[in-house]
């Protein structure tokens, strides 16, 4: 909360809580409420949705400006990739739609790219205001999106005629159009990632970073 207040004073526009899964924290609701009450930041979070309850959503309502829920494929594909029941995801989407404007995230790989029509249909059915495409990035558990899948994604975007707004992660956009609202701020000046240990990095995939010390988060950014 101290870092958020410092960032707020420094002109930061918003904070997004991610993970892992942010709702695993027992004080997650309190963090969101205090951040909304004590700063001018836009408060957002990304969740798999399976820990959401009517009570949690009710407590967050009014203190979250935008939420995102991860939908990596539909039906069996989702269950095999996420290890959770698809029917439970649908219930979570009903809940999150009552919280705030929300978007759907989908990690695009060779399995999910063929189900983008179904995911887009879900987004429209549940009233999502955004469908965020996240081309799969290399991690210790997964490879980067391959060339054939990247081409299939570009083809799908070019033919998309749905009503839900599309967005794409700048990481791995691979020829897709991106929006650059702050052209004079590049890289870490426009966006940074702080993990739960207080390590500040250029993004969540970066392996190197700077520990936030007593001098504060702005000092670490510089």
N, C-alpha and C positions, 0 to 999 in steps of 0.2 A: 504493500500500500504506500509505503514511503517512496519507492521507485516510481509508482504511478503518479503520485502528486508532483514529483520532480519532473517527470515527462510532461505532465499536463502544463505546468508552469513554463516548460521549454517549448511549447507549441505542438506537442504530439496530438494527433487527431483521434486516436482510439487505441484500444487494447483488445486483443482476441485471445481467449483462454483455450488452449488445445491440450494435446497429450501425446501418447497415452490417452487417457480418458479423464477430463477435468472433474466430472461429477463424482469420481472416486474420493475426492477430498471431502471430509466431513464438514469443512467450513466453506465449501464452494459458494453456497447461497449467500453467506455473510460477506465473502469477498466481493461478489458482484454487487450486492446492495451498498456496501460502503464505497466501492469504486464509483458507483453511479451517484451517490449522495455527496461525496467529498471531492470529486473532480468533475471536469467538463468533458471527459473522454467518452467516446462512443464505446459501449460495452458489448462485446460479441463473444460467442464461444462456439466451438465445434464439438460434436458428441456423436457417439454411435447410437445413443438414444435409449439403450436398454435399461439404464438406471433411472430414467425419468419416471416420476410419479405425479399424479394430480397435485399432491401436496407440494412437491418441489417446484413444479411449474407455477403453482399459485403463489409461492413465496418469491419466485423470481420475476413475476409479472410486474412490469413498470420499471424494472431495474436492468433489463437487457434490451438493447436496441435492435439486435439482429442475431439470429442463431443459424447454425448450419448442422445438417445431419448427414452422416456418411452412408451412401447407398452404392455399394460396389457390386453392381449386377442385381438381378432379380431371382427369386425362387431358389433353386438349387445352387446356382452360381454364387449367390450372396451367401448362402449357408456354408458352402465349402470354403469361401474366401474369408468369411468373418467368424465362422464357427458359432453362429447364433441363429435362432429361428427367424425366418423371414416374416412370419405372421406377427411376431413380437415387434419387428421393425415397423410394420404398418401401424400398429397401435401407438408406437412412439411418434410416428409422423402425425397422427391425429392429435396427440398431445402438444407437440411442438408448434403446430399450426395455431394453437390458442395462446401461445406465449408472446410472439412478436412476429414481424416479417421474418421469413426464413428462407434459406436456400438449401439445395441438395448438392453434396460433393460426390463425385464419382472418380475413383482412381482408374484411369484408362490403361488397360493392358490387352493382351490377345484374347482374353476371355470376356471382358466387359465391353469391348468396343462393338461387338455384335449385338449387344443388348442396350445400346444407347437409346434406341427408339422406345423401348419399354421403360427405361428410367425417365426419359423425357415425358412420357405419358403419365407416369406416377407423379412427377413434379407438377404437371398441370392439374391432375385430379385432386391433389392435396393442397393446391393453391400456393405452391412455392413461387417466390419472386425471382429466383436465380437458379441456374444449373451450372455449377462450377466444375469444369473439366480439369482433372489433375493427371497429366501424362505421368505414368509411373516412373519414379526416380530410383536410381540404384541405392540399395541399402544392404545391410548384412544378410537380409533374408530374401531380397528380390533383385532382379536385374532391371536395368532401364528399359523403357518402352522400345521395342524393336522397330526397324525401318518399315516393315510391312504394316504394322499396327499404326504407326504414325501416319502413313499415307491413307489408311482406312479412316482414321480420325479426321484428317483434313477433308476427305471426300464427304464424310458425314456432316461436318460443319457447313460445307459449301451448299449442301442440299437441305439443310435444316429449315423448316418453315413453321416450327412450333411457336407458341405464344409466350413461353417462359424465356426470359433473357438468358443468353449464354455468356459465360465468362470462362477464362482459361488462365491457368497458372503460368506466370512468366517463365518459370523453370520448366523447360521442356516444351515450350509453345511450338517450336519447330515449324515456323512458317505460318502459324495461325495469327490472326490479328490480335493485338493486345492494346489496352488503353493505358496511356502514360500521362496521368493528370498532373504530375509534378516533374516535368522534364529536366529541371535543374538539379533534382535530387536523385542520385543514382545509388544503387547497391545499399550499403548499410545506412546511408544518409536518409533513405526513404523508408526502409523497413529493417527491423532487426528482430532476433529471436532471443528470448531469455529463458533458460531452462530452470528447473526447480532448485538447482544448486546455486543459482546466481551467476551462471556463465552466459555471457552475451556473445552471440554469434551472428554472422550475416544472414543465416537462415537455418532452419531446423536440420538441414542435411550437411551443413558445414562441420568439419571435424575440428577446426581450430577456433579459438575465441579469446575473449578477455574476461577475467573474473571481475565482477563488480565489487569494488572495495569500499573503504570508508569515504572516499571522495565522491561516490555516487554514480548513478547510471549515466548522466550526461558526460561525466569525465570518461567513463568507460567507452562510450560511443565515440568520443573524440580520439 
